[in-house]
Amino acid sequence: MRRLFVLLLLGSALAGCGSIAVEPEPLPPPPPAKADYDLAVFSVDFDPALQGNRLPVSSSYAVLAAVENRGTLTAYNVTVAAQLDDQASKKHMLDGTQTIKELLPGEIKVVRIEPRNTLPAVPATYLLTVQVRPLPNETIVSNNSRAYKISVAP
């Protein structure tokens, strides 16, 4: 099984925090018809895995994104990106990308992205956005991203 993994998240500095809650944003409705190119973020998970809707306190985190090719043509050089933004200050905190070389119609691959930096261990609310960058000629882009609210409490 081919595995690729996607993005980011907090860092070793969060080891002193007591609670990290994760809430998914609503999903868009499914597209009405098939298209030549239609990439979708099928699901998102975390490493270490969620416990209910909470991330366990850890010295490092990674985001795992399952990307699906819902189109009728093979997609090449698919870029999956994730970024973490502080919701209060609107400040960009962390980001990362991975590339899937080839994704056949109907195929799902998982990518992993780990943070390049760490965040300060302070209570805050973040928005994690995981996105498959649209391909040229991709017409259905409403399913190309998923967002999660991440609340860090003391």
C-alpha positions in Angstrom: 0.0 0.0 0.0 1.4 3.4 -1.0 1.4 5.9 1.8 2.1 9.6 1.7 1.5 11.7 4.6 0.5 15.4 5.1 1.3 18.4 7.3 2.0 20.0 10.5 0.9 20.9 13.9 2.2 22.1 17.0 5.5 20.9 18.4 7.6 19.9 21.3 6.8 23.1 23.2 3.2 21.9 23.7 4.2 19.2 26.0 3.3 21.5 28.9 -0.3 22.0 27.7 -3.1 20.0 29.3 -5.7 19.8 26.5 -5.8 20.0 22.7 -9.3 19.8 21.2 -9.9 19.2 17.5 -13.2 20.1 15.8 -13.8 19.6 12.0 -15.4 22.3 9.9 -18.5 21.3 7.9 -18.0 19.4 4.6 -19.1 20.8 1.2 -21.9 18.9 -0.6 -20.8 16.3 -3.2 -20.3 17.4 -6.8 -23.3 16.7 -9.1 -21.3 14.9 -11.8 -17.9 13.3 -12.7 -15.1 15.4 -14.2 -11.8 14.7 -15.9 -10.0 16.1 -12.9 -11.5 16.0 -9.4 -9.1 15.8 -6.5 -10.5 15.7 -2.9 -9.2 15.7 0.6 -11.0 12.4 1.6 -10.1 12.5 5.3 -7.6 13.9 7.8 -6.0 12.2 10.8 -3.2 13.0 13.2 -0.1 11.2 14.5 -0.4 10.6 17.4 -4.1 9.7 16.8 -7.0 11.6 18.2 -8.6 10.3 21.4 -12.2 11.2 20.8 -11.9 14.8 19.6 -8.6 15.4 21.5 -5.0 15.2 20.6 -2.9 13.5 23.2 -0.1 15.8 24.5 3.1 14.8 22.6 6.5 16.1 21.8 5.7 16.1 18.1 2.7 15.9 15.8 2.0 15.2 12.2 -1.1 15.5 10.0 -2.1 12.6 7.8 -4.3 13.4 4.8 -6.0 10.9 2.5 -6.3 12.3 -1.0 -8.7 10.8 -3.5 -8.8 11.1 -7.3 -12.5 11.3 -8.0 -11.9 12.2 -11.7 -11.7 10.1 -14.7 -8.1 10.8 -15.6 -4.8 10.1 -13.8 -3.5 13.1 -11.9 0.3 13.8 -11.8 2.3 15.9 -9.4 -0.5 16.5 -6.9 0.5 19.0 -4.2 -1.0 18.6 -0.8 -0.5 21.5 1.6 -1.4 22.2 5.2 -1.2 25.3 7.3 -1.9 26.3 10.8 -3.1 29.9 11.6 -3.7 31.6 14.9 -7.4 32.5 14.8 -7.1 35.5 17.2 -4.2 37.2 15.5 -4.8 35.8 12.0 -1.0 35.1 12.1 0.3 32.2 10.0 2.1 29.8 12.4 3.2 26.6 10.5 2.9 25.0 7.1 4.2 22.2 5.0 3.6 20.4 1.7 4.0 17.0 0.1 3.7 15.9 -3.5 2.0 12.8 -4.9 3.7 11.8 -8.1 0.7 9.9 -9.6 -2.9 9.3 -8.5 -5.0 7.0 -10.6 -8.8 7.5 -11.0 -10.5 6.1 -7.9 -7.2 5.8 -6.0 -6.7 7.2 -2.5 -3.2 7.9 -1.1 -2.2 9.2 2.3 0.4 11.9 2.7 2.2 12.9 5.9 3.4 16.4 6.7 5.3 17.3 9.9 6.0 20.8 11.2 9.2 22.5 10.3 9.0 24.7 13.4 7.3 24.6 16.8 4.7 26.7 18.5 5.0 28.4 21.9 3.1 26.5 24.6 0.3 29.0 25.1 -3.4 28.5 25.2 -4.9 29.5 21.8 -7.3 28.6 19.0 -5.8 27.6 15.7 -7.3 26.8 12.3 -5.7 23.9 10.4 -6.4 23.9 6.7 -5.4 20.9 4.6 -5.7 21.5 0.8 -5.1 19.6 -2.4 -3.9 22.3 -4.8 -6.2 22.3 -7.9 -4.9 20.9 -11.1 -5.0 22.9 -14.4 -8.5 22.3 -15.8 -9.9 21.0 -12.5 -13.5 22.3 -12.4 -14.7 20.8 -9.1 -12.7 22.4 -6.3 -15.2 22.6 -3.4 -13.8 19.3 -2.1 -10.2 20.2 -2.3 -9.8 21.3 1.3 -10.8 20.4 4.9 -10.5 22.7 7.9 -10.2 21.9 11.6 -10.4 24.2 14.6 -7.7 23.2 17.2 -8.1 24.6 20.7 -5.1 24.4 23.1 -6.0 24.8 26.7 -3.8 24.9 29.8 
